[in-house]
């Protein structure tokens, strides 16, 4: 009996989000088919893992099939030796490892991000590459709506006031509720607080994350626009998604501009000074996509000049954001330290995705999250 091999290399616990479109599937279904499968011995395969993963996950992978030979390599030397006849690989591929691979058909990355993963030899290699996008779309969408509501209702400013023990409505510091006249007239306080169903959101990158954001914004009654290089309408929510050449139009019409796109060669510094200048002076920029998409210096300059109303950022061109950076001191800027995807559900989904793709690989079925290596997504 000949045994081909699947190699898993490098388990990373850090999970990065991506806005690229993921094949439709339900995480409740993934991972159910992990019982021993009857697979002809002639297609038995080898899987290499490096650095070694924990025993619980290793056992779960080994239980997929008696025809799966899993090598949980404990050091680089073992990985270099075992990859020579591996059919597949999980983890952080390197040029050195790839140069030793003679039978490699499939590489599964442990993350969604690809800008730090790809290198010329890998792009040219015939092995299929899949990533971990789509694990945290709903989680990140929740984070985005938190940003939106915070700005709309001035919650960040009230939190600042609370730290000073200060009572004062935004719009009129001296306004008091007297319970006599009722809310019959529009007041400065009313004008300083946004009603979400009166607001417009523009989504840049309507992949899995963008679609989840759209669903939540729609539930609040917001008007939606979206741009994406591969427009796929969202029935009853966002029926028309524009091509990228209409991005300036989206910026001009949106109260909240949400970047939910991946970092690709074409998206790097897409939001430069010229692009940001096309936003409305009353609009907010939200970035949960990739820091490299927004020119940090240009955004900082626009905020200092009050060209836009504010920004909410979970990702940055430079991470960590330097302690002395001007953004830290701006009251109209919300900063979270690249945690929009944080959720106890994500590690569960991460393992389920890996198990499902191994099962599919063994059965010669189409893999989930196949990557266009040239486009990084």
Helices and strands as residue ranges (DSSP letters): E 5-8, G 41-43, E 45-49, H 55-62, E 68-72, H 76-82, G 83-85, E 86-90, H 95-100, E 106-108, H 120-124, E 128-130, H 137-152, H 155-163, H 188-191, G 196-198, E 200-204, H 208-219, E 223-227, G 244-246, H 247-253, E 256-259, H 273-276, E 284-287, G 291-293, H 296-304, E 310-313, G 326-329, E 333-335, H 344-362
